[in-house]
Amino acid sequence: MLRLLDISSNNFTGKLPQNMGIFLQKLESLDMSENTFEGDIPYSMGEMQELHILDLSRNNFSGELPRPIVSGCLPLDMLDLSSNNFYGQMFPNYLNLTYLRWLYLNNNHFSGKMKDGLLSSTSLEGLDISNNMLSGNIPHWIGNISTLWVLLMSKNHLEGNFPVQLNNLESLELVDISENSLSGSMIASLNLSSVKHLSLQKNALSGLIPNALFRSSALMTLDLRDNKFFGRIPHQINELSNLHVLLRGNYLQGRIPNQLFQKKKLGIIDLSQNRLNGSIPSCLGNVSIWRERIDDFSYEYELLEGYKEYLSLNPTIVTYYNSTLDLQPPVEKHSAIDRQVEAEFATKNRYEFFTGSNLNYMTGLDLSSNELSGEIPWELGQLQNIHALNL
């Protein structure tokens, strides 16, 4: 009896047979990604009541979220409908995915406000709804999914304040809500103690940067570029390792805190296009990663653990490099997440773009377009391993 079917990365075209689910009722894993299938999802797929993994990503499927798949007929652990032409409501009320752990709806045409259809998905660990046309506030029910550790919502039209309900998620590690329309200030009591990578760039957030963000011992990447933050850069910085701070394009004032450069491992520091003044801290020579090669910039997480009974392949690897989210499985492995965002960095009066594994070794300091004064510290000459320097 056929239990695993993988026809991904071919040149199959056309619509799926309307009765395919009737003939594949015992299937546990179905991967049809990276083809050019089109049309609606057949209703007969609701008959595949042993299906745990379904990957239809990177095709030309269209229509609203297929009711036979998401209304509770299937015991899905992982559902990937990304990079298609689906539209309509993102989380309709008929959604009933009790066992779901990973959901990818990114790169589609979903629109409107998010309903509460995911309330039954109490085991959800990863959610990617980026690059759609979603609007309204981020719903409060997000804070009730206690198992969530990957939340990707970038490139939508979401508005309102930063979602304080994320404080409730003690397992949350990766958060990307960049390129939306969030506004207002972030609460001073913000507690994202488990978050390692936070990207909020290209919103309209304002006010002071919460000290709690810099005191977090877990934080590796803080990307607040192109917002409206003002005031001073927090100086209460914890012993953070491999810290990447990207604060370009805000209204930050005052001196650059010495504490920022007392860390031994700093990757990219981008403080450009602000209103910082004073001199450049001479203690930047303390940053060992800028003086000698330390190859430990990759942060890997194994996904799909527990799916090995369905897949003889290795689990997908999620890697987050500084401001670039590189969720990219090796070519031969099952694709649960596959997303790469460029990180730009200014050098020699132009922006260079760094992606993928190149960012393992990318280090740099950008203090351009500020109001800094005084002498350039001689310690800059000791930074033999720095890749980009823009003053």
C-alpha distance (Angstrom), angle and dihedral (degrees) to the residues before:
residue distance angle dihedral
M1 . . .
L2 3.81 . .
R3 3.80 111.6 .
L4 3.82 104.3 159.9
L5 3.80 124.7 43.6
D6 3.81 121.9 178.2
I7 3.81 118.1 176.3
S8 3.79 95.8 151.6
S9 3.81 125.8 141.8
N10 3.78 97.9 27.8
N11 3.79 133.6 114.7
F12 3.79 98.0 -104.3
T13 3.79 113.9 150.5
G14 3.78 139.9 -179.9
K15 3.78 133.4 47.5
L16 3.79 126.3 -40.8
P17 3.83 116.9 -105.8
Q18 3.79 110.4 -94.6
N19 3.83 91.8 -133.1
M20 3.82 98.2 44.8
G21 3.80 93.6 111.6
I22 3.80 91.7 57.9
F23 3.80 91.8 59.2
L24 3.82 95.2 42.9
Q25 3.79 100.9 47.4
K26 3.83 94.6 133.1
L27 3.79 95.5 48.5
E28 3.81 114.6 126.0
S29 3.80 101.2 -179.7
L30 3.82 127.6 29.9
D31 3.81 122.8 179.7
M32 3.81 116.6 -179.2
S33 3.79 96.9 152.3
E34 3.80 126.5 141.5
N35 3.78 99.6 29.4
T36 3.80 131.6 105.6
F37 3.78 100.6 -108.2
E38 3.80 113.6 151.7
G39 3.77 142.8 -173.9
D40 3.80 130.9 47.0
I41 3.80 126.5 -30.8
P42 3.84 109.5 -100.4
Y43 3.80 115.3 -107.3
S44 3.80 88.8 -135.5
M45 3.82 89.2 74.3
G46 3.77 85.2 80.1
E47 3.83 86.1 73.4
M48 3.82 91.7 65.0
Q49 3.77 92.4 92.2
E50 3.80 96.9 165.2
L51 3.81 95.3 53.9
H52 3.81 113.3 127.1
I53 3.80 102.7 163.0
L54 3.80 123.7 41.2
D55 3.80 121.6 173.3
L56 3.81 116.7 178.4
S57 3.79 95.3 151.8
R58 3.80 126.3 142.8
N59 3.77 99.3 25.5
N60 3.80 133.8 106.0
F61 3.79 99.1 -101.8
S62 3.79 114.1 148.6
G63 3.77 141.9 -177.3
E64 3.78 131.9 72.8
L65 3.79 123.4 -44.6
P66 3.82 101.7 -60.4
R67 3.80 107.2 -106.5
P68 3.85 95.6 -155.6
I69 3.80 89.9 60.1
V70 3.79 101.4 41.7
S71 3.81 104.4 33.6
G72 3.79 96.6 83.1
C73 3.79 103.4 -89.0
L74 3.81 93.3 113.2
P75 3.83 128.4 57.3
L76 3.81 91.7 -136.8
D77 3.80 120.4 178.8
M78 3.79 94.9 176.0
L79 3.81 129.1 23.8
D80 3.79 121.1 -179.4
L81 3.81 117.1 -177.5
S82 3.79 95.1 150.5
S83 3.80 125.8 141.4
N84 3.78 98.2 25.1
N85 3.80 134.6 106.4
F86 3.79 100.7 -96.9
Y87 3.80 115.3 146.2
G88 3.78 142.2 175.1
Q89 3.80 128.8 56.7
M90 3.79 116.6 6.3
F91 3.82 101.0 -151.1
P92 3.83 108.6 14.9
N93 3.78 118.9 -169.2
Y94 3.80 92.1 -108.8
L95 3.81 89.6 65.1
N96 3.81 108.8 120.2
L97 3.79 113.0 167.4
T98 3.78 102.5 150.3
Y99 3.81 97.6 167.1
L100 3.80 98.4 38.4
R101 3.80 117.1 132.2
W102 3.82 103.4 165.8
L103 3.80 126.5 33.5
Y104 3.81 124.9 178.7
L105 3.80 118.8 -176.5
N106 3.79 97.2 147.8
N107 3.80 124.3 135.6
N108 3.79 98.0 30.9
H109 3.81 135.2 106.6
F110 3.80 102.0 -100.4
S111 3.79 112.1 148.8
G112 3.78 143.4 177.5
K113 3.77 129.8 46.0
M114 3.79 122.0 -34.0
K115 3.80 114.7 -104.7
D116 3.81 123.3 -151.3
G117 3.81 97.7 -103.5
L118 3.80 92.4 124.4
L119 3.80 93.7 63.3
S120 3.80 90.0 100.0
S121 3.83 92.2 54.1
T122 3.78 95.1 86.8
S123 3.83 93.4 156.4
L124 3.81 96.5 54.9
E125 3.81 113.1 139.0
G126 3.81 104.1 167.4
L127 3.81 130.1 33.3
D128 3.80 124.4 177.0
I129 3.82 116.0 178.9
S130 3.79 97.1 148.4
N131 3.78 125.7 140.8
N132 3.79 99.8 30.1
M133 3.81 131.7 110.2
L134 3.79 99.7 -101.2
S135 3.80 118.2 154.0
G136 3.78 139.8 -174.4
N137 3.78 129.1 49.4
I138 3.78 125.1 -35.6
P139 3.83 102.2 -96.6
H140 3.79 121.2 -110.6
W141 3.80 92.7 -129.7
I142 3.82 89.1 75.2
G143 3.80 86.0 78.3
N144 3.81 91.0 59.2
I145 3.82 95.7 62.8
S146 3.79 96.1 88.8
T147 3.82 94.9 178.5
L148 3.82 94.8 58.7
W149 3.80 115.8 119.2
V150 3.82 103.1 153.9
L151 3.83 117.9 54.5
L152 3.81 118.3 170.2
M153 3.81 117.3 175.5
S154 3.80 104.1 146.6
K155 3.81 127.3 141.2
N156 3.78 99.8 31.2
H157 3.81 133.5 108.1
L158 3.80 97.1 -103.1
E159 3.79 115.4 152.4
G160 3.77 142.3 179.6
N161 3.78 128.9 66.3
F162 3.78 127.4 -31.0
P163 3.83 104.9 -77.8
V164 3.81 106.2 -101.7
Q165 3.80 88.3 -171.7
L166 3.81 87.2 80.3
N167 3.81 85.4 76.6
N168 3.81 86.8 76.5
L169 3.81 94.5 59.8
E170 3.79 106.4 90.1
S171 3.82 93.7 176.2
L172 3.80 97.0 50.4
E173 3.82 112.8 126.1
L174 3.82 109.5 153.0
V175 3.81 120.7 45.3
D176 3.80 124.0 171.1
I177 3.82 117.5 172.0
S178 3.79 94.8 147.7
E179 3.81 124.9 144.1
N180 3.78 97.8 30.3
S181 3.81 132.9 108.7
L182 3.80 101.7 -99.4
S183 3.80 112.1 153.3
G184 3.77 141.7 177.1
S185 3.77 128.0 52.9
M186 3.79 129.6 -54.4
I187 3.79 113.7 -114.6
A188 3.80 115.9 -103.7
S189 3.81 90.9 -131.1
L190 3.79 92.1 59.4
N191 3.80 108.7 148.4
L192 3.79 114.6 -167.9
S193 3.78 94.6 148.8
S194 3.81 95.8 155.5
V195 3.83 97.8 43.6
K196 3.80 113.6 112.9
H197 3.80 99.8 175.0
L198 3.80 123.5 32.2
S199 3.80 121.0 176.9
L200 3.80 119.2 -178.5
Q201 3.78 99.5 149.2
K202 3.81 122.9 147.8
N203 3.78 99.1 25.6
A204 3.81 129.3 111.9
L205 3.81 98.3 -108.7
S206 3.79 114.9 150.3
G207 3.78 142.5 176.1
L208 3.78 127.7 61.3
I209 3.79 122.6 -25.3
P210 3.83 104.7 -111.1
N211 3.80 112.9 -109.9
A212 3.80 88.2 -139.7
L213 3.81 90.9 71.6
F214 3.79 91.9 60.9
R215 3.80 93.2 42.7
S216 3.79 93.1 57.6
S217 3.80 111.4 113.8
A218 3.82 91.9 -157.4
L219 3.80 99.2 53.6
M220 3.80 116.8 113.8
T221 3.81 102.3 158.7
L222 3.79 127.6 32.8
D223 3.79 112.5 178.9
L224 3.81 113.8 179.1
R225 3.80 97.5 147.1
D226 3.79 122.3 152.4
N227 3.78 100.5 16.0
K228 3.81 131.8 113.2
F229 3.80 102.4 -101.7
F230 3.79 115.3 148.7
G231 3.79 138.1 -178.4
R232 3.78 126.3 54.3
I233 3.77 130.2 -31.4
P234 3.82 106.7 -103.2
H235 3.80 111.5 -102.6
Q236 3.81 97.2 -165.1
I237 3.78 94.0 95.2
N238 3.78 120.0 168.1
E239 3.80 125.1 -142.1
L240 3.77 93.4 -77.7
S241 3.78 120.3 175.3
N242 3.79 124.6 -144.4
L243 3.78 90.9 0.9
H244 3.81 120.0 -173.7
V245 3.81 114.5 -167.9
L246 3.80 118.3 -171.8
L247 3.80 113.2 178.7
R248 3.81 101.2 147.2
G249 3.78 120.7 148.7
N250 3.80 103.1 24.4
Y251 3.82 133.9 110.6
L252 3.80 98.4 -103.6
Q253 3.81 116.4 156.3
G254 3.77 139.9 -172.2
R255 3.76 130.6 44.1
I256 3.78 127.3 -31.3
P257 3.82 104.0 -103.2
N258 3.80 114.4 -113.6
Q259 3.79 88.3 -142.6
L260 3.80 89.8 70.1
F261 3.80 91.0 65.6
Q262 3.79 96.5 42.3
K263 3.79 89.3 80.7
K264 3.79 115.2 102.3
K265 3.80 95.6 -142.0
L266 3.78 120.5 45.3
G267 3.77 122.9 156.4
I268 3.80 115.8 -177.8
I269 3.81 120.1 -0.8
D270 3.81 112.3 -173.3
L271 3.81 113.7 177.7
S272 3.80 95.6 149.1
Q273 3.81 127.0 136.2
N274 3.79 96.6 30.5
R275 3.83 133.4 107.1
L276 3.79 98.9 -102.9
N277 3.80 116.6 151.7
G278 3.77 139.9 -177.4
S279 3.77 125.7 57.4
I280 3.78 131.8 -41.7
P281 3.83 109.1 -97.0
S282 3.79 111.0 -106.1
C283 3.80 90.8 -150.2
L284 3.80 90.6 77.7
G285 3.80 84.9 98.4
N286 3.81 86.5 75.6
V287 3.80 91.3 73.9
S288 3.80 102.9 102.4
I289 3.80 95.2 -172.0
W290 3.82 88.5 64.9
R291 3.81 91.2 52.2
E292 3.80 103.4 42.8
R293 3.78 137.6 21.8
I294 3.79 114.9 -94.5
D295 3.79 110.9 172.6
D296 3.77 101.7 -158.6
F297 3.78 104.7 103.8
S298 3.78 98.4 114.5
Y299 3.77 120.4 94.8
E300 3.76 112.6 -165.7
Y301 3.76 130.8 -169.1
E302 3.76 125.2 -176.7
L303 3.76 114.4 -131.0
L304 3.76 130.2 -166.4
E305 3.76 92.1 35.7
G306 3.75 104.8 167.4
Y307 3.79 92.5 34.4
K308 3.78 92.5 87.4
E309 3.78 90.2 100.5
Y310 3.79 86.4 63.6
L311 3.76 98.6 37.6
S312 3.77 126.3 47.2
L313 3.79 86.5 -165.0
N314 3.77 126.9 91.9
P315 3.80 118.8 -92.1
T316 3.74 120.0 -92.2
I317 3.77 115.3 -94.7
V318 3.77 121.2 -135.7
T319 3.79 114.8 -156.9
Y320 3.77 125.4 -175.4
Y321 3.77 115.3 -165.0
N322 3.84 114.3 -169.0
S323 3.80 107.9 -74.0
T324 3.79 92.9 -9.7
L325 3.74 119.3 87.9
D326 3.78 104.1 -150.0
L327 3.77 105.5 -179.9
Q328 3.74 96.0 170.5
P329 3.80 127.4 147.1
P330 3.78 119.9 -154.9
V331 3.80 112.5 -91.0
E332 3.78 97.6 -102.2
K333 3.79 95.7 46.4
H334 3.76 130.9 91.7
S335 3.79 110.0 -86.7
A336 3.76 111.6 -128.6
I337 3.78 95.1 150.0
D338 3.77 127.1 11.2
R339 3.75 114.4 170.0
Q340 3.76 135.0 134.2
V341 3.79 128.3 -175.8
E342 3.77 123.4 -169.5
A343 3.79 121.0 -121.5
E344 3.77 113.7 -151.0
F345 3.77 124.0 -152.7
A346 3.79 127.1 -176.6
T347 3.79 119.8 -125.9
K348 3.81 131.3 153.1
N349 3.82 92.1 5.4
R350 3.78 94.1 -58.0
Y351 3.76 137.3 84.9
E352 3.78 117.9 -110.6
F353 3.79 120.3 -161.9
F354 3.79 121.6 -138.3
T355 3.79 123.3 -169.1
G356 3.77 141.6 167.7
S357 3.78 122.0 -7.3
N358 3.82 92.3 -8.2
L359 3.78 86.5 77.1
N360 3.81 89.4 64.2
Y361 3.76 87.2 80.4
M362 3.79 101.5 28.8
T363 3.79 114.9 121.1
G364 3.76 126.1 161.9
L365 3.78 150.4 148.8
D366 3.81 123.8 -140.7
L367 3.81 118.3 -177.4
S368 3.80 96.8 152.5
S369 3.82 126.2 138.0
N370 3.80 96.6 28.7
E371 3.82 133.7 110.0
L372 3.80 98.3 -104.3
S373 3.79 119.7 152.1
G374 3.78 141.1 178.1
E375 3.77 130.2 58.6
I376 3.77 124.9 -29.6
P377 3.84 105.1 -110.8
W378 3.79 114.0 -109.1
E379 3.80 87.0 -138.2
L380 3.80 87.7 78.9
G381 3.79 86.9 76.3
Q382 3.80 90.0 63.5
L383 3.80 93.7 59.5
Q384 3.78 95.3 95.3
N385 3.80 95.7 159.4
I386 3.78 98.7 49.2
H387 3.81 110.5 118.5
A388 3.80 101.4 -164.6
L389 3.79 132.0 24.0
N390 3.79 123.2 177.4
L391 3.80 120.8 175.5
